Amino acid sequence: MRIRAVRVGTLPSECSVQYSWIMEKPQPLIERIAANKGPFEVKELATISRVSVRSVYNAIENDHLPVYRIGSVIRIDPVDAAAWLSARSGIR
C-alpha cells in the first residue's frame, strides 16, 4: 500500500473508509461477548475474558455460569457468559 500526500482538509474517499475505525468508540468487552454469534468453548471464553480456565470451570461447577453439554463437550451461551462477567466485575 502506498501513502500519498493530500492537501489539508481533503481526504480521498478510499482513505476515509480505511481510517474510519480510528474514530469509532471501542465496544466494551461484555457487549462484544454478548454479541458473539455462536457458543463459546471454555478455553475460548477464558482467553477472551482474560481469566483462567480454572475460573471458568469453577463458575460452571458452582452454578454461576450455565452451560450446554453435548456428551463431554461444554458450550457456553454468549449472553450467559456476558451476564457472568458482568456479575463478576460488578459492571451492570
N, C-alpha and C positions, 0 to 999 in steps of 0.2 A: 504494500500500500504506500502510495506517495502522498505526502502532505504538501499542499500548495498554499502560498500566501494569498490572503484575501484582504480587501480593504476593511477597515474598522466599520462596523455597522452593517456589513453584508455577510451573509453566510450562504454558501451554496446549499441547495435543498438536500443533497446527499449527506452533508455534514450535520445538519440539524437532526436527521434521523439517527445517525451513528452516535451522536453525543447527547441525545435526549435523556438517556438513562442517568446522566450526571445530575440532572435537575429533579429526578423523581425522589420522593421520600422513601427511605428503606422501609420495607414491611417488617413489623415485629415478628420474632421467631414463632410465637404462639399462633399468630394469624397464618404464617406460612405453613405450619404443621397442620392446622385445621383445614387449610385449602388443598392439601395433598389429594390427588385423585384416587390413589389406591391405599390398601392397608400397609402398615409398617411391619417389618420384622423386628425382633428385639434388638439385635445389634445395630440395625439401621436407625432406630429411634434413639438409642443410646448415643450414637455418633452425632446425629443431627442436634440433639438437645445438650450435648456435651456433659452427659452423666455416665456413670459406669454401667456396664451391662448388668452387674450385680444389683445396682439400684433399681433398674427396670424389673428384674426378676423379683426383688423384694416387694415392689409395689404390686406386682401380679399376685404373689403369694399372700399378701396382706389384704387383698381385695380392694386396693386403691386404684387399680388400673384394670378395667375389664378387657378380656381378650377373647378371641375366637380360636378354637383348637380344631384342627383337621388332622386327625391322627396325632402325630407327635409335633406337627407344625403349629407354631403360635403366630397369630396375626393380630395386630392392634389397629383399631379404627382410628383414623386421624383426629376425629372430633373428641374421642375419649382421651387420646394422647395429649391434645391441647388442654383439655379440662384438667388432667392430672398435673401437667406442668404449671398451669395457672394456679392450682391449689397449692402446689409445692413451693412456688415462688412468691405467693401472696399477691400476684397481679390479677386483677379482675377485669 
